Amino acid sequence: MKPYRPARVAELLKQEISQIIHYELEDRRIKPATVTHVKVSPDLRHARVYVTITGSREEIDQTVHGLNRAAGFIRHQLYPRLRLRFIPELKFYYDDTLEVAARIDELLAETAKDPED
């Protein structure tokens, strides 16, 4: 298998999963989520899907849980769209990169404001 294939499949999964989440999932417990990154195993059997969600921690946890419960439906929707022999098992995770970056910016701003002499 070519070494760049998992990256290509990951990008394709990211696009298609985003479409499915926004237009085809009808579960009211699932808040709108943005797919930020997909990481596919080298054998293309498993995919980690990272999403960002706005809302409280409870809403985030509920949405990630709902997405994991809907993974079978999402895989079923992916099958006719992708030309793959196997659709990877999907596991959804909350991507807290933006929160971490915002916290680092806050800390840097505090240190720039209060220089210690």
A tleap script that builds the chain and sets N, CA, C and O, in Angstrom:
source leaprc.protein.ff14SB
mol = sequence {
  NMET LYS PRO TYR ARG PRO ALA ARG VAL ALA
  GLU LEU LEU LYS GLN GLU ILE SER GLN ILE
  ILE HIE TYR GLU LEU GLU ASP ARG ARG ILE
  LYS PRO ALA THR VAL THR HIE VAL LYS VAL
  SER PRO ASP LEU ARG HIE ALA ARG VAL TYR
  VAL THR ILE THR GLY SER ARG GLU GLU ILE
  ASP GLN THR VAL HIE GLY LEU ASN ARG ALA
  ALA GLY PHE ILE ARG HIE GLN LEU TYR PRO
  ARG LEU ARG LEU ARG PHE ILE PRO GLU LEU
  LYS PHE TYR TYR ASP ASP THR LEU GLU VAL
  ALA ALA ARG ILE ASP GLU LEU LEU ALA GLU
  THR ALA LYS ASP PRO GLU CASP
}
set mol.1.N position { 0.852 -1.177 0.000 }
set mol.1.CA position { 0.000 0.000 0.000 }
set mol.1.C position { 0.895 1.235 0.000 }
set mol.1.O position { 1.948 1.244 0.636 }
set mol.2.N position { 0.489 2.239 -0.688 }
set mol.2.CA position { 1.274 3.458 -0.781 }
set mol.2.C position { 1.212 4.218 0.533 }
set mol.2.O position { 0.168 4.232 1.185 }
set mol.3.N position { 2.320 4.856 0.940 }
set mol.3.CA position { 2.358 5.508 2.253 }
set mol.3.C position { 1.446 6.727 2.372 }
set mol.3.O position { 1.079 7.105 3.485 }
set mol.4.N position { 1.080 7.339 1.277 }
set mol.4.CA position { 0.235 8.527 1.347 }
set mol.4.C position { -1.255 8.192 1.297 }
set mol.4.O position { -2.086 9.084 1.467 }
set mol.5.N position { -1.601 6.953 1.071 }
set mol.5.CA position { -3.012 6.581 0.967 }
set mol.5.C position { -3.809 6.861 2.242 }
set mol.5.O position { -4.912 7.398 2.141 }
set mol.6.N position { -3.310 6.524 3.444 }
set mol.6.CA position { -4.100 6.856 4.646 }
set mol.6.C position { -4.409 8.352 4.757 }
set mol.6.O position { -5.498 8.723 5.195 }
set mol.7.N position { -3.478 9.205 4.371 }
set mol.7.CA position { -3.727 10.651 4.421 }
set mol.7.C position { -4.816 11.057 3.426 }
set mol.7.O position { -5.658 11.900 3.735 }
set mol.8.N position { -4.798 10.469 2.253 }
set mol.8.CA position { -5.839 10.776 1.260 }
set mol.8.C position { -7.196 10.281 1.715 }
set mol.8.O position { -8.198 10.979 1.560 }
set mol.9.N position { -7.237 9.075 2.278 }
set mol.9.CA position { -8.499 8.530 2.779 }
set mol.9.C position { -8.998 9.379 3.949 }
set mol.9.O position { -10.198 9.627 4.065 }
set mol.10.N position { -8.087 9.824 4.813 }
set mol.10.CA position { -8.473 10.657 5.953 }
set mol.10.C position { -9.120 11.959 5.493 }
set mol.10.O position { -10.130 12.380 6.058 }
set mol.11.N position { -8.557 12.591 4.490 }
set mol.11.CA position { -9.130 13.841 3.979 }
set mol.11.C position { -10.507 13.606 3.358 }
set mol.11.O position { -11.420 14.409 3.545 }
set mol.12.N position { -10.650 12.525 2.635 }
set mol.12.CA position { -11.935 12.182 2.040 }
set mol.12.C position { -12.976 11.886 3.123 }
set mol.12.O position { -14.120 12.329 3.024 }
set mol.13.N position { -12.580 11.142 4.150 }
set mol.13.CA position { -13.487 10.859 5.267 }
set mol.13.C position { -13.907 12.141 5.972 }
set mol.13.O position { -15.072 12.304 6.336 }
set mol.14.N position { -12.958 13.045 6.162 }
set mol.14.CA position { -13.262 14.321 6.830 }
set mol.14.C position { -14.367 15.072 6.084 }
set mol.14.O position { -15.316 15.558 6.700 }
set mol.15.N position { -14.245 15.163 4.785 }
set mol.15.CA position { -15.242 15.877 3.987 }
set mol.15.C position { -16.609 15.197 4.054 }
set mol.15.O position { -17.625 15.855 4.277 }
set mol.16.N position { -16.626 13.904 3.864 }
set mol.16.CA position { -17.902 13.185 3.816 }
set mol.16.C position { -18.577 13.116 5.183 }
set mol.16.O position { -19.795 13.270 5.277 }
set mol.17.N position { -17.806 12.887 6.237 }
set mol.17.CA position { -18.386 12.825 7.584 }
set mol.17.C position { -18.966 14.185 7.958 }
set mol.17.O position { -20.021 14.254 8.588 }
set mol.18.N position { -18.293 15.260 7.579 }
set mol.18.CA position { -18.825 16.607 7.846 }
set mol.18.C position { -20.190 16.787 7.194 }
set mol.18.O position { -21.119 17.306 7.815 }
set mol.19.N position { -20.307 16.362 5.953 }
set mol.19.CA position { -21.582 16.472 5.244 }
set mol.19.C position { -22.673 15.661 5.943 }
set mol.19.O position { -23.799 16.131 6.108 }
set mol.20.N position { -22.333 14.457 6.344 }
set mol.20.CA position { -23.319 13.590 7.001 }
set mol.20.C position { -23.761 14.183 8.326 }
set mol.20.O position { -24.955 14.190 8.624 }
set mol.21.N position { -22.827 14.683 9.131 }
set mol.21.CA position { -23.175 15.249 10.434 }
set mol.21.C position { -24.093 16.449 10.262 }
set mol.21.O position { -25.076 16.592 10.989 }
set mol.22.N position { -23.778 17.309 9.307 }
set mol.22.CA position { -24.550 18.547 9.162 }
set mol.22.C position { -25.894 18.369 8.467 }
set mol.22.O position { -26.841 19.099 8.761 }
set mol.23.N position { -25.992 17.410 7.548 }
set mol.23.CA position { -27.203 17.335 6.745 }
set mol.23.C position { -28.031 16.076 6.916 }
set mol.23.O position { -29.192 16.059 6.507 }
set mol.24.N position { -27.483 15.020 7.504 }
set mol.24.CA position { -28.227 13.770 7.543 }
set mol.24.C position { -28.517 13.235 8.940 }
set mol.24.O position { -29.430 12.426 9.106 }
set mol.25.N position { -27.768 13.665 9.941 }
set mol.25.CA position { -28.057 13.215 11.305 }
set mol.25.C position { -29.233 14.023 11.850 }
set mol.25.O position { -29.236 15.252 11.783 }
set mol.26.N position { -30.210 13.336 12.380 }
set mol.26.CA position { -31.404 14.021 12.869 }
set mol.26.C position { -31.601 13.849 14.371 }
set mol.26.O position { -32.699 14.079 14.877 }
set mol.27.N position { -30.572 13.456 15.080 }
set mol.27.CA position { -30.648 13.282 16.523 }
set mol.27.C position { -30.545 14.654 17.191 }
set mol.27.O position { -29.540 15.346 17.027 }
set mol.28.N position { -31.560 15.047 17.930 }
set mol.28.CA position { -31.568 16.368 18.566 }
set mol.28.C position { -30.545 16.493 19.681 }
set mol.28.O position { -30.194 17.606 20.074 }
set mol.29.N position { -30.067 15.380 20.191 }
set mol.29.CA position { -29.058 15.430 21.253 }
set mol.29.C position { -27.689 15.815 20.719 }
set mol.29.O position { -26.828 16.265 21.475 }
set mol.30.N position { -27.486 15.640 19.413 }
set mol.30.CA position { -26.188 15.932 18.813 }
set mol.30.C position { -26.172 17.376 18.332 }
set mol.30.O position { -26.938 17.762 17.449 }
set mol.31.N position { -25.287 18.165 18.927 }
set mol.31.CA position { -25.113 19.562 18.525 }
set mol.31.C position { -24.300 19.611 17.232 }
set mol.31.O position { -23.605 18.649 16.903 }
set mol.32.N position { -24.381 20.723 16.495 }
set mol.32.CA position { -23.547 20.839 15.289 }
set mol.32.C position { -22.067 20.711 15.655 }
set mol.32.O position { -21.580 21.394 16.555 }
set mol.33.N position { -21.379 19.850 14.964 }
set mol.33.CA position { -19.968 19.584 15.229 }
set mol.33.C position { -19.170 19.807 13.954 }
set mol.33.O position { -19.642 19.524 12.852 }
set mol.34.N position { -17.967 20.313 14.118 }
set mol.34.CA position { -17.071 20.529 12.994 }
set mol.34.C position { -15.960 19.487 13.058 }
set mol.34.O position { -15.277 19.360 14.074 }
set mol.35.N position { -15.786 18.758 11.991 }
set mol.35.CA position { -14.718 17.763 11.934 }
set mol.35.C position { -13.419 18.508 11.650 }
set mol.35.O position { -13.278 19.148 10.608 }
set mol.36.N position { -12.464 18.422 12.589 }
set mol.36.CA position { -11.209 19.146 12.431 }
set mol.36.C position { -10.097 18.277 11.867 }
set mol.36.O position { -9.221 18.766 11.153 }
set mol.37.N position { -10.131 16.995 12.185 }
set mol.37.CA position { -9.030 16.132 11.762 }
set mol.37.C position { -9.498 14.683 11.791 }
set mol.37.O position { -10.293 14.295 12.646 }
set mol.38.N position { -9.008 13.900 10.867 }
set mol.38.CA position { -9.271 12.462 10.853 }
set mol.38.C position { -7.924 11.761 10.744 }
set mol.38.O position { -7.104 12.094 9.888 }
set mol.39.N position { -7.710 10.806 11.605 }
set mol.39.CA position { -6.472 10.028 11.592 }
set mol.39.C position { -6.832 8.583 11.290 }
set mol.39.O position { -7.596 7.965 12.031 }
set mol.40.N position { -6.287 8.040 10.207 }
set mol.40.CA position { -6.615 6.690 9.752 }
set mol.40.C position { -5.422 5.778 10.012 }
set mol.40.O position { -4.275 6.167 9.792 }
set mol.41.N position { -5.696 4.572 10.477 }
set mol.41.CA position { -4.633 3.597 10.699 }
set mol.41.C position { -4.021 3.187 9.356 }
set mol.41.O position { -4.675 3.308 8.321 }
set mol.42.N position { -2.779 2.705 9.360 }
set mol.42.CA position { -2.124 2.326 8.100 }
set mol.42.C position { -2.871 1.246 7.316 }
set mol.42.O position { -2.780 1.200 6.089 }
set mol.43.N position { -3.609 0.378 8.014 }
set mol.43.CA position { -4.349 -0.663 7.302 }
set mol.43.C position { -5.753 -0.215 6.889 }
set mol.43.O position { -6.518 -1.006 6.337 }
set mol.44.N position { -6.089 1.035 7.152 }
set mol.44.CA position { -7.370 1.663 6.782 }
set mol.44.C position { -8.569 1.002 7.460 }
set mol.44.O position { -9.684 1.095 6.945 }
set mol.45.N position { -8.374 0.351 8.579 }
set mol.45.CA position { -9.469 -0.326 9.270 }
set mol.45.C position { -10.085 0.517 10.385 }
set mol.45.O position { -11.235 0.294 10.765 }
set mol.46.N position { -9.330 1.481 10.909 }
set mol.46.CA position { -9.814 2.293 12.029 }
set mol.46.C position { -9.537 3.766 11.739 }
set mol.46.O position { -8.516 4.121 11.149 }
set mol.47.N position { -10.472 4.612 12.167 }
set mol.47.CA position { -10.301 6.053 11.987 }
set mol.47.C position { -10.702 6.768 13.266 }
set mol.47.O position { -11.749 6.497 13.852 }
set mol.48.N position { -9.843 7.687 13.683 }
set mol.48.CA position { -10.153 8.568 14.812 }
set mol.48.C position { -10.621 9.890 14.205 }
set mol.48.O position { -9.906 10.513 13.420 }
set mol.49.N position { -11.822 10.305 14.578 }
set mol.49.CA position { -12.410 11.523 14.030 }
set mol.49.C position { -12.460 12.552 15.154 }
set mol.49.O position { -13.123 12.341 16.169 }
set mol.50.N position { -11.759 13.663 14.967 }
set mol.50.CA position { -11.700 14.721 15.969 }
set mol.50.C position { -12.668 15.830 15.568 }
set mol.50.O position { -12.659 16.302 14.431 }
set mol.51.N position { -13.507 16.239 16.528 }
set mol.51.CA position { -14.525 17.251 16.263 }
set mol.51.C position { -14.443 18.370 17.298 }
set mol.51.O position { -14.039 18.146 18.439 }
set mol.52.N position { -14.832 19.574 16.884 }
set mol.52.CA position { -15.007 20.682 17.823 }
set mol.52.C position { -16.493 20.973 17.917 }
set mol.52.O position { -17.232 20.896 16.936 }
set mol.53.N position { -16.903 21.311 19.129 }
set mol.53.CA position { -18.314 21.548 19.417 }
set mol.53.C position { -18.387 22.752 20.343 }
set mol.53.O position { -17.615 22.851 21.296 }
set mol.54.N position { -19.311 23.667 20.068 }
set mol.54.CA position { -19.503 24.782 20.977 }
set mol.54.C position { -20.588 24.408 21.975 }
set mol.54.O position { -21.566 23.744 21.634 }
set mol.55.N position { -20.398 24.845 23.208 }
set mol.55.CA position { -21.383 24.560 24.234 }
set mol.55.C position { -20.716 24.217 25.550 }
set mol.55.O position { -19.496 24.304 25.689 }
set mol.56.N position { -21.529 23.831 26.503 }
set mol.56.CA position { -21.013 23.465 27.815 }
set mol.56.C position { -20.324 22.113 27.748 }
set mol.56.O position { -20.440 21.386 26.761 }
set mol.57.N position { -19.604 21.788 28.815 }
set mol.57.CA position { -18.902 20.499 28.852 }
set mol.57.C position { -19.896 19.339 28.763 }
set mol.57.O position { -19.603 18.316 28.145 }
set mol.58.N position { -21.058 19.496 29.371 }
set mol.58.CA position { -22.086 18.453 29.316 }
set mol.58.C position { -22.589 18.260 27.881 }
set mol.58.O position { -22.765 17.126 27.434 }
set mol.59.N position { -22.818 19.354 27.164 }
set mol.59.CA position { -23.270 19.268 25.776 }
set mol.59.C position { -22.196 18.640 24.885 }
set mol.59.O position { -22.502 17.870 23.975 }
set mol.60.N position { -20.939 18.977 25.159 }
set mol.60.CA position { -19.835 18.404 24.386 }
set mol.60.C position { -19.780 16.901 24.602 }
set mol.60.O position { -19.696 16.134 23.642 }
set mol.61.N position { -19.829 16.474 25.874 }
set mol.61.CA position { -19.788 15.039 26.174 }
set mol.61.C position { -20.971 14.302 25.562 }
set mol.61.O position { -20.819 13.202 25.031 }
set mol.62.N position { -22.143 14.909 25.637 }
set mol.62.CA position { -23.349 14.297 25.085 }
set mol.62.C position { -23.248 14.171 23.557 }
set mol.62.O position { -23.664 13.164 22.984 }
set mol.63.N position { -22.700 15.188 22.911 }
set mol.63.CA position { -22.561 15.156 21.454 }
set mol.63.C position { -21.548 14.102 21.014 }
set mol.63.O position { -21.797 13.359 20.065 }
set mol.64.N position { -20.406 14.036 21.702 }
set mol.64.CA position { -19.398 13.027 21.348 }
set mol.64.C position { -19.967 11.630 21.568 }
set mol.64.O position { -19.755 10.735 20.749 }
set mol.65.N position { -20.690 11.441 22.673 }
set mol.65.CA position { -21.326 10.142 22.929 }
set mol.65.C position { -22.348 9.819 21.836 }
set mol.65.O position { -22.414 8.686 21.359 }
set mol.66.N position { -23.139 10.815 21.443 }
set mol.66.CA position { -24.131 10.616 20.389 }
set mol.66.C position { -23.488 10.294 19.047 }
set mol.66.O position { -23.991 9.455 18.299 }
set mol.67.N position { -22.388 10.952 18.743 }
set mol.67.CA position { -21.687 10.664 17.489 }
set mol.67.C position { -21.120 9.251 17.493 }
set mol.67.O position { -21.160 8.561 16.474 }
set mol.68.N position { -20.596 8.823 18.626 }
set mol.68.CA position { -20.080 7.453 18.709 }
set mol.68.C position { -21.203 6.431 18.569 }
set mol.68.O position { -21.005 5.364 17.989 }
set mol.69.N position { -22.371 6.753 19.096 }
set mol.69.CA position { -23.523 5.855 18.935 }
set mol.69.C position { -24.031 5.844 17.493 }
set mol.69.O position { -24.573 4.842 17.027 }
set mol.70.N position { -23.852 6.963 16.792 }
set mol.70.CA position { -24.307 7.069 15.404 }
set mol.70.C position { -23.233 6.627 14.403 }
set mol.70.O position { -23.433 6.744 13.194 }
set mol.71.N position { -22.101 6.123 14.895 }
set mol.71.CA position { -20.992 5.747 14.010 }
set mol.71.C position { -21.413 4.690 12.994 }
set mol.71.O position { -20.963 4.730 11.849 }
set mol.72.N position { -22.258 3.756 13.383 }
set mol.72.CA position { -22.732 2.737 12.450 }
set mol.72.C position { -23.540 3.342 11.319 }
set mol.72.O position { -23.369 2.972 10.157 }
set mol.73.N position { -24.419 4.271 11.660 }
set mol.73.CA position { -25.210 4.962 10.637 }
set mol.73.C position { -24.291 5.744 9.700 }
set mol.73.O position { -24.476 5.722 8.483 }
set mol.74.N position { -23.316 6.424 10.261 }
set mol.74.CA position { -22.396 7.226 9.454 }
set mol.74.C position { -21.596 6.316 8.516 }
set mol.74.O position { -21.417 6.641 7.343 }
set mol.75.N position { -21.116 5.183 9.028 }
set mol.75.CA position { -20.387 4.226 8.181 }
set mol.75.C position { -21.283 3.727 7.047 }
set mol.75.O position { -20.841 3.592 5.906 }
set mol.76.N position { -22.543 3.455 7.376 }
set mol.76.CA position { -23.485 2.983 6.359 }
set mol.76.C position { -23.673 4.039 5.265 }
set mol.76.O position { -23.782 3.701 4.087 }
set mol.77.N position { -23.711 5.307 5.654 }
set mol.77.CA position { -23.857 6.391 4.685 }
set mol.77.C position { -22.585 6.593 3.864 }
set mol.77.O position { -22.649 7.042 2.720 }
set mol.78.N position { -21.433 6.263 4.443 }
set mol.78.CA position { -20.163 6.436 3.740 }
set mol.78.C position { -19.950 5.389 2.651 }
set mol.78.O position { -19.290 5.660 1.648 }
set mol.79.N position { -20.502 4.203 2.846 }
set mol.79.CA position { -20.211 3.098 1.938 }
set mol.79.C position { -20.486 3.427 0.472 }
set mol.79.O position { -19.609 3.190 -0.359 }
set mol.80.N position { -21.660 3.963 0.108 }
set mol.80.CA position { -21.872 4.246 -1.324 }
set mol.80.C position { -21.085 5.461 -1.832 }
set mol.80.O position { -20.910 5.621 -3.039 }
set mol.81.N position { -20.615 6.312 -0.924 }
set mol.81.CA position { -19.912 7.525 -1.344 }
set mol.81.C position { -18.435 7.293 -1.622 }
set mol.81.O position { -17.832 7.991 -2.437 }
set mol.82.N position { -17.860 6.321 -0.949 }
set mol.82.CA position { -16.428 6.080 -1.071 }
set mol.82.C position { -16.170 4.804 -1.863 }
set mol.82.O position { -16.944 3.850 -1.789 }
set mol.83.N position { -15.128 4.796 -2.583 }
set mol.83.CA position { -14.758 3.605 -3.346 }
set mol.83.C position { -13.682 2.839 -2.579 }
set mol.83.O position { -12.542 2.712 -3.025 }
set mol.84.N position { -14.080 2.337 -1.420 }
set mol.84.CA position { -13.168 1.577 -0.572 }
set mol.84.C position { -13.722 0.183 -0.356 }
set mol.84.O position { -14.937 -0.011 -0.304 }
set mol.85.N position { -12.846 -0.767 -0.233 }
set mol.85.CA position { -13.281 -2.129 0.047 }
set mol.85.C position { -13.873 -2.210 1.452 }
set mol.85.O position { -14.891 -2.867 1.669 }
set mol.86.N position { -13.230 -1.541 2.394 }
set mol.86.CA position { -13.700 -1.517 3.782 }
set mol.86.C position { -13.856 -0.078 4.235 }
set mol.86.O position { -12.992 0.759 3.976 }
set mol.87.N position { -14.950 0.207 4.907 }
set mol.87.CA position { -15.127 1.512 5.533 }
set mol.87.C position { -14.553 1.393 6.943 }
set mol.87.O position { -14.917 0.470 7.672 }
set mol.88.N position { -13.664 2.305 7.343 }
set mol.88.CA position { -13.027 2.175 8.656 }
set mol.88.C position { -14.031 2.264 9.813 }
set mol.88.O position { -15.066 2.922 9.707 }
set mol.89.N position { -13.702 1.589 10.912 }
set mol.89.CA position { -14.445 1.761 12.158 }
set mol.89.C position { -14.200 3.185 12.625 }
set mol.89.O position { -13.055 3.635 12.659 }
set mol.90.N position { -15.261 3.902 12.987 }
set mol.90.CA position { -15.137 5.300 13.374 }
set mol.90.C position { -15.212 5.448 14.890 }
set mol.90.O position { -16.054 4.833 15.544 }
set mol.91.N position { -14.335 6.260 15.431 }
set mol.91.CA position { -14.367 6.606 16.855 }
set mol.91.C position { -14.206 8.117 16.936 }
set mol.91.O position { -13.245 8.673 16.404 }
set mol.92.N position { -15.151 8.784 17.603 }
set mol.92.CA position { -15.155 10.241 17.675 }
set mol.92.C position { -14.529 10.718 18.981 }
set mol.92.O position { -14.732 10.127 20.042 }
set mol.93.N position { -13.759 11.806 18.874 }
set mol.93.CA position { -13.098 12.419 20.018 }
set mol.93.C position { -13.274 13.928 19.948 }
set mol.93.O position { -13.358 14.509 18.866 }
set mol.94.N position { -13.328 14.556 21.127 }
set mol.94.CA position { -13.417 16.013 21.185 }
set mol.94.C position { -12.026 16.596 20.992 }
set mol.94.O position { -11.077 16.174 21.652 }
set mol.95.N position { -11.904 17.550 20.103 }
set mol.95.CA position { -10.632 18.215 19.814 }
set mol.95.C position { -10.573 19.512 20.618 }
set mol.95.O position { -11.260 20.483 20.300 }
set mol.96.N position { -9.746 19.516 21.659 }
set mol.96.CA position { -9.659 20.696 22.528 }
set mol.96.C position { -8.483 21.600 22.161 }
set mol.96.O position { -8.050 22.402 22.989 }
set mol.97.N position { -7.968 21.490 20.961 }
set mol.97.CA position { -6.817 22.273 20.527 }
set mol.97.C position { -7.091 23.772 20.619 }
set mol.97.O position { -6.225 24.534 21.049 }
set mol.98.N position { -8.281 24.198 20.222 }
set mol.98.CA position { -8.598 25.631 20.263 }
set mol.98.C position { -8.626 26.149 21.701 }
set mol.98.O position { -8.163 27.259 21.963 }
set mol.99.N position { -9.154 25.371 22.619 }
set mol.99.CA position { -9.178 25.777 24.020 }
set mol.99.C position { -7.769 25.878 24.590 }
set mol.99.O position { -7.458 26.819 25.321 }
set mol.100.N position { -6.928 24.925 24.263 }
set mol.100.CA position { -5.544 24.939 24.741 }
set mol.100.C position { -4.800 26.145 24.164 }
set mol.100.O position { -4.056 26.814 24.881 }
set mol.101.N position { -4.994 26.422 22.888 }
set mol.101.CA position { -4.344 27.569 22.256 }
set mol.101.C position { -4.812 28.879 22.883 }
set mol.101.O position { -4.007 29.787 23.091 }
set mol.102.N position { -6.106 28.986 23.186 }
set mol.102.CA position { -6.629 30.194 23.819 }
set mol.102.C position { -6.024 30.370 25.208 }
set mol.102.O position { -5.694 31.488 25.603 }
set mol.103.N position { -5.878 29.284 25.943 }
set mol.103.CA position { -5.282 29.354 27.283 }
set mol.103.C position { -3.814 29.772 27.205 }
set mol.103.O position { -3.354 30.552 28.039 }
set mol.104.N position { -3.078 29.272 26.227 }
set mol.104.CA position { -1.682 29.671 26.052 }
set mol.104.C position { -1.594 31.152 25.706 }
set mol.104.O position { -0.725 31.855 26.223 }
set mol.105.N position { -2.483 31.636 24.839 }
set mol.105.CA position { -2.508 33.065 24.511 }
set mol.105.C position { -2.773 33.912 25.748 }
set mol.105.O position { -2.145 34.954 25.934 }
set mol.106.N position { -3.705 33.467 26.600 }
set mol.106.CA position { -3.988 34.190 27.848 }
set mol.106.C position { -2.750 34.267 28.726 }
set mol.106.O position { -2.417 35.330 29.249 }
set mol.107.N position { -2.077 33.147 28.884 }
set mol.107.CA position { -0.880 33.121 29.723 }
set mol.107.C position { 0.227 34.001 29.162 }
set mol.107.O position { 0.916 34.691 29.913 }
set mol.108.N position { 0.401 33.979 27.847 }
set mol.108.CA position { 1.406 34.839 27.230 }
set mol.108.C position { 1.047 36.306 27.388 }
set mol.108.O position { 1.925 37.137 27.619 }
set mol.109.N position { -0.232 36.633 27.268 }
set mol.109.CA position { -0.658 38.029 27.445 }
set mol.109.C position { -0.427 38.488 28.885 }
set mol.109.O position { -0.027 39.629 29.116 }
set mol.110.N position { -0.680 37.598 29.856 }
set mol.110.CA position { -0.437 37.948 31.261 }
set mol.110.C position { 1.040 38.196 31.528 }
set mol.110.O position { 1.386 39.140 32.238 }
set mol.111.N position { 1.900 37.379 30.982 }
set mol.111.CA position { 3.330 37.557 31.211 }
set mol.111.C position { 3.850 38.806 30.497 }
set mol.111.O position { 4.785 39.444 30.980 }
set mol.112.N position { 3.264 39.160 29.362 }
set mol.112.CA position { 3.679 40.374 28.663 }
set mol.112.C position { 3.212 41.626 29.399 }
set mol.112.O position { 3.874 42.662 29.340 }
set mol.113.N position { 2.074 41.536 30.092 }
set mol.113.CA position { 1.535 42.669 30.838 }
set mol.113.C position { 2.317 42.939 32.108 }
set mol.113.O position { 2.593 44.092 32.436 }
set mol.114.N position { 2.674 41.893 32.818 }
set mol.114.CA position { 3.337 42.017 34.109 }
set mol.114.C position { 4.770 41.515 34.059 }
set mol.114.O position { 5.068 40.446 34.591 }
set mol.115.N position { 5.664 42.271 33.428 }
set mol.115.CA position { 7.045 41.807 33.394 }
set mol.115.C position { 7.679 41.941 34.783 }
set mol.115.O position { 7.513 42.951 35.466 }
set mol.116.N position { 8.392 40.917 35.171 }
set mol.116.CA position { 9.062 40.957 36.464 }
set mol.116.C position { 10.443 41.561 36.273 }
set mol.116.O position { 11.229 41.108 35.441 }
set mol.117.N position { 10.719 42.578 37.052 }
set mol.117.CA position { 12.019 43.273 36.933 }
set mol.117.C position { 13.001 42.687 37.886 }
set mol.117.O position { 14.148 43.131 37.941 }
savepdb mol mol.pdb
quit
